[in-house]
Amino acid sequence: MLTLQQIKEDPERIIARLAVKGFDGKQGVNDVIDFDDERRSLQYQNDTLAAELKKYADSIGRLMKEGRRDEADEAKKKVAEIKATQKEVADRLAVTENAIRDILLGIPNIPCDAVPEGKTAEDNVVEKTGGPMPELPADALPHWELAKKYNIINFDLGVKITGPGFPVYIGKGARLQRALIQFFLDRAGDAGYLEIQPPYVVNEASGYGTGQLPDKEGQMYFINEDKLYMIPTAEVPVTNIYRDVIIPGEELPKKNCAYSACFRREAGSYGKDVRGLNRLHQFDKVEIVRIEKPENSYAALEEMKDHVQGLLESLGLPWHILRLCGGDMSFTS
């Protein structure tokens, strides 16, 4: 989430970078600045009233000791009046602070300068490619047909048990899935990532902590009775380990990896890109998470990309690295 200070320091740049993501941030940015002006005015009033209240409250005991009861009674009345006014100001201050928080939660993070402009996947920029690219014959079968032919993934059985998007892995398919998970975890451990086994459900605070809430609530599975959310990726619980924690600089970086089943509603997905293992509602993923100093963030990103590239190359798989255009990015990315 963008901080209020970031917005106040350069609102025009924030608005311009948000536009790259197709988000009109002008109203929100202007509103949050106006609300902050109101907040600071109310805070000044509150502080002034508090000082005045202390002055009168301190005088009551002294006046009573000196036998000046009438003046003490007047001071008591003044204290009551100030308390009533202070409550009104405090209530308005709380409303203003909540308004600022709500607006900030609704403003996406800005993309870095390297993010290309564009609205669809066709506008993404291929930065790098590698690995052996197979030459498929004209009659090559798609992966969902191969899975059926070799009985390693059964999509129809998943529909029977749960619904679309919940495949059942069978025999060698299940063994391959489990082996890949272990392979990725082992290689992450060798690279210095501490393995975490996180919960598969998180509370609302964790959802806000990694930006799933408030705008992605419709994409998450919600357990109403317990007010908990099924995780869309292990990144959510692992990152929230560090929520509201101040980490001494000498302890950075924090490098974690975690396997989890992941759950996404994928509401609104349809068409050719949802067949087979695409756009699943439940899938397995090994996540790497790194908490780093801001000045080291891009170098850390390159190191993480190299790590994943090495995994794919060791498996003999082709790969490419994309720079996602603004319109193809998640609003909270």
C-alpha positions in Angstrom: 0.0 0.0 0.0 1.2 3.5 -0.8 1.9 5.6 2.2 0.4 9.0 2.8 3.8 10.6 2.8 4.6 9.1 -0.7 1.4 10.6 -2.1 1.9 14.0 -0.5 5.6 14.3 -1.7 4.8 13.8 -5.4 1.1 13.4 -6.1 1.4 14.1 -9.9 3.9 11.3 -10.3 1.7 8.9 -8.4 -1.3 9.8 -10.6 0.8 9.4 -13.8 2.2 6.0 -12.8 -1.2 4.7 -11.8 -2.4 5.7 -15.3 0.1 3.2 -16.7 -2.0 0.5 -14.9 -5.2 1.9 -16.3 -6.2 3.3 -12.9 -7.5 6.8 -12.6 -6.0 7.9 -9.3 -6.6 11.7 -9.5 -9.7 11.7 -7.3 -8.4 9.4 -4.7 -5.0 11.2 -4.5 -6.7 14.6 -4.1 -9.2 13.3 -1.6 -6.6 11.7 0.6 -4.5 15.0 0.6 -7.7 17.0 1.6 -8.6 14.6 4.3 -5.0 14.8 5.7 -5.3 18.6 5.8 -8.5 18.1 7.8 -6.9 15.5 10.0 -4.0 17.7 10.9 -6.4 20.6 11.8 -8.5 18.3 14.0 -5.3 16.9 15.6 -4.2 20.4 16.4 -7.6 21.2 17.9 -7.5 18.0 19.9 -4.0 18.8 21.3 -5.0 22.3 22.2 -8.1 21.1 24.0 -6.1 18.5 25.9 -3.6 21.2 27.1 -6.5 23.5 28.1 -8.2 20.6 29.9 -5.1 19.8 31.9 -4.7 23.4 32.9 -8.3 23.6 34.3 -8.1 20.2 35.9 -4.9 21.0 37.7 -6.4 24.2 39.0 -9.4 22.6 40.7 -7.5 21.0 43.5 -5.5 24.2 44.2 -8.7 26.4 44.3 -10.4 24.0 46.6 -7.4 24.0 49.0 -7.5 27.8 49.0 -11.2 27.8 49.8 -12.2 29.4 46.5 -15.1 27.0 45.9 -16.9 29.2 43.4 -13.9 29.5 41.2 -13.4 25.7 41.5 -17.0 25.0 40.5 -16.5 27.3 37.5 -13.3 25.3 36.6 -15.3 22.1 36.9 -17.9 23.4 34.5 -15.2 24.5 32.1 -13.6 21.0 32.3 -17.0 19.4 31.4 -17.4 21.8 28.4 -13.9 21.0 27.2 -14.4 17.3 27.5 -17.6 17.5 25.5 -15.9 19.5 22.8 -12.9 17.2 22.8 -15.1 14.2 22.3 -16.7 15.8 19.3 -13.3 16.6 17.8 -12.0 13.1 18.6 -15.0 11.5 16.9 -14.4 13.6 13.8 -10.7 12.8 13.9 -11.5 9.1 14.0 -13.8 9.4 11.0 -11.2 11.3 9.0 -8.4 8.8 9.8 -10.7 5.9 8.7 -11.5 7.8 5.5 -7.8 8.2 4.8 -7.2 4.5 5.5 -10.1 3.4 3.2 -8.8 5.6 0.3 -5.2 4.4 0.7 -6.4 0.8 0.6 -8.2 1.5 -2.7 -5.2 3.0 -4.4 -3.0 0.4 -6.1 0.8 0.4 -5.8 2.5 2.2 -8.6 4.5 0.2 -11.2 8.3 0.8 -11.5 9.5 2.8 -14.5 10.5 -0.4 -16.4 6.8 -1.5 -16.7 5.7 -1.0 -20.3 2.4 0.7 -21.2 -0.4 -1.4 -22.6 -3.7 -3.0 -21.8 -3.5 -6.7 -22.7 -1.1 -9.6 -22.7 -0.2 -8.8 -26.3 1.5 -5.6 -25.0 3.8 -7.5 -22.6 7.5 -7.4 -23.5 9.6 -10.6 -23.7 12.8 -9.7 -21.8 14.7 -13.0 -22.1 14.1 -16.6 -23.4 16.0 -19.8 -23.0 15.9 -23.6 -22.8 15.2 -26.1 -25.6 12.0 -25.2 -27.5 10.4 -28.4 -28.7 9.2 -28.7 -32.3 5.8 -30.3 -32.0 4.2 -32.2 -34.9 1.0 -31.1 -36.4 -1.0 -33.8 -34.6 0.5 -33.1 -31.2 -2.0 -33.5 -28.4 -2.7 -30.8 -25.8 -1.7 -31.6 -22.2 -5.3 -32.3 -21.1 -5.5 -35.0 -23.8 -2.1 -36.5 -22.8 -3.2 -36.5 -19.2 -6.3 -38.5 -20.1 -4.4 -40.8 -22.5 -1.9 -41.8 -19.8 -4.3 -41.6 -16.9 -2.2 -39.3 -14.8 -4.7 -36.4 -14.3 -8.5 -36.8 -14.3 -10.4 -33.6 -14.8 -13.8 -35.2 -15.0 -13.3 -37.0 -11.7 -12.5 -33.6 -10.1 -15.8 -32.2 -11.5 -17.6 -35.1 -10.0 -16.1 -34.8 -6.5 -16.0 -30.9 -6.3 -16.4 -29.0 -9.6 -14.4 -27.6 -12.5 -10.9 -26.5 -11.7 -10.2 -29.2 -9.1 -8.2 -31.9 -10.9 -7.4 -35.4 -9.5 -3.8 -36.5 -9.9 -3.4 -40.3 -10.4 -0.5 -42.7 -10.2 2.5 -41.3 -11.9 0.8 -37.9 -12.1 0.5 -37.7 -8.3 4.1 -39.0 -7.9 5.4 -36.4 -10.4 3.5 -33.6 -8.6 5.0 -34.6 -5.3 8.5 -35.0 -6.7 8.4 -31.6 -8.3 7.3 -30.0 -5.0 10.2 -31.7 -3.1 12.7 -30.8 -5.9 11.8 -27.1 -5.7 11.8 -27.0 -1.9 15.2 -28.8 -1.8 16.8 -26.4 -4.3 15.4 -23.4 -2.5 16.9 -24.7 0.7 20.3 -25.1 -1.0 20.0 -21.4 -2.1 19.5 -20.3 1.4 15.8 -20.1 1.7 14.4 -21.2 5.1 11.4 -23.5 4.6 8.1 -22.6 6.2 5.0 -24.8 6.4 2.2 -22.2 6.6 -1.5 -22.4 7.4 -3.8 -22.7 4.3 -6.2 -20.2 5.7 -5.6 -16.6 6.9 -7.5 -13.9 8.8 -8.7 -10.6 7.5 -5.7 -8.7 8.7 -3.4 -11.0 6.7 -5.5 -10.4 3.6 -5.0 -6.7 4.0 -1.4 -7.2 4.8 -0.6 -8.6 1.3 -3.2 -6.6 -0.7 -5.7 -9.4 -1.3 -8.2 -7.2 0.5 -10.2 -5.2 -0.1 -10.3 -5.4 -4.0 -9.6 -9.2 -4.5 -12.2 -10.5 -2.0 -14.3 -11.9 -4.8 -11.4 -14.1 -6.0 -10.9 -15.7 -2.6 -12.7 -18.6 -1.0 -14.2 -17.4 2.3 -15.1 -19.5 5.4 -18.0 -17.4 6.7 -18.4 -19.1 10.1 -14.8 -18.4 11.1 -14.2 -15.2 9.0 -11.1 -16.8 7.4 -9.9 -16.9 3.8 -8.3 -19.8 1.8 -4.9 -18.7 0.7 -4.3 -17.9 -3.0 -0.6 -18.6 -2.6 1.8 -19.3 0.3 3.2 -15.8 -0.3 0.2 -14.5 1.8 0.9 -16.3 5.1 4.7 -16.2 4.7 4.8 -12.5 4.1 2.4 -11.9 7.0 5.0 -13.4 9.3 6.7 -10.0 9.1 3.5 -7.9 9.3 3.8 -5.2 12.0 7.4 -6.4 12.7 10.5 -4.1 12.7 13.4 -6.2 11.4 16.9 -4.8 12.3 18.8 -4.0 9.1 21.7 -6.4 10.0 19.2 -9.3 9.9 18.2 -8.7 6.3 17.6 -10.3 3.9 15.0 -12.7 5.2 14.7 -15.6 2.7 11.8 -18.0 3.0 10.3 -20.8 0.8 7.0 -22.6 1.3 4.9 -25.2 -0.4 1.1 -24.9 -0.2 -2.0 -25.9 -2.0 -3.5 -22.7 -3.4 -7.1 -21.7 -3.8 -8.5 -19.1 -6.2 -12.1 -18.6 -7.4 -10.9 -17.2 -10.7 -14.3 -15.6 -11.1 -14.9 -14.3 -14.6 -12.4 -16.6 -16.3 -13.6 -18.3 -19.5 -12.5 -19.3 -23.0 -9.6 -21.2 -24.4 -7.2 -20.3 -21.5 -9.2 -22.2 -18.9 -8.8 -25.7 -20.2 -6.8 -28.4 -18.5 -4.3 -27.1 -15.9 -4.9 -23.5 -16.8 -6.9 -21.2 -14.3 -7.4 -23.9 -11.7 -9.3 -23.3 -8.5 -6.9 -25.5 -6.6 -3.3 -26.0 -7.5 0.1 -26.7 -5.9 2.9 -24.1 -5.7 6.3 -23.6 -4.1 6.8 -19.9 -3.3 10.0 -18.0 -2.6 9.7 -14.9 -0.5 12.4 -12.4 0.3 12.4 -9.4 2.6 15.1 -7.0 1.6 16.3 -3.5 2.0 14.7 -1.2 -0.6 18.0 -0.2 -2.2 18.8 -3.9 -2.7 15.3 -4.8 -4.1 16.2 -5.0 -7.8 19.4 -6.9 -7.3 17.3 -9.4 -5.1 14.8 -9.7 -7.9 17.5 -10.6 -10.4 18.8 -13.2 -8.0 15.4 -14.7 -7.5 14.8 -14.8 -11.3 18.2 -16.5 -11.8 17.2 -19.1 -9.2 13.9 -19.9 -11.0 15.7 -19.9 -14.4 18.2 -22.4 -13.0 15.3 -24.7 -11.9 13.8 -24.8 -15.3 17.1 -25.3 -17.1 17.9 -28.2 -14.8 14.6 -29.8 -15.8 15.4 -29.2 -19.5 12.4 -26.9 -20.0 12.0 -23.8 -22.1 11.4 -20.5 -20.3 10.9 -16.8 -20.9 10.8 -13.7 -18.7 8.1 -11.2 -19.4 7.8 -7.6 -18.4 4.1 -7.3 -17.8 2.4 -4.2 -19.3 0.5 -2.0 -16.9 -2.9 -3.2 -18.0 -2.0 -6.9 -17.5 -0.8 -6.3 -13.9 -2.9 -6.9 -10.8 -4.0 -3.6 -9.2 -2.2 -4.4 -6.0 1.0 -5.8 -7.5 
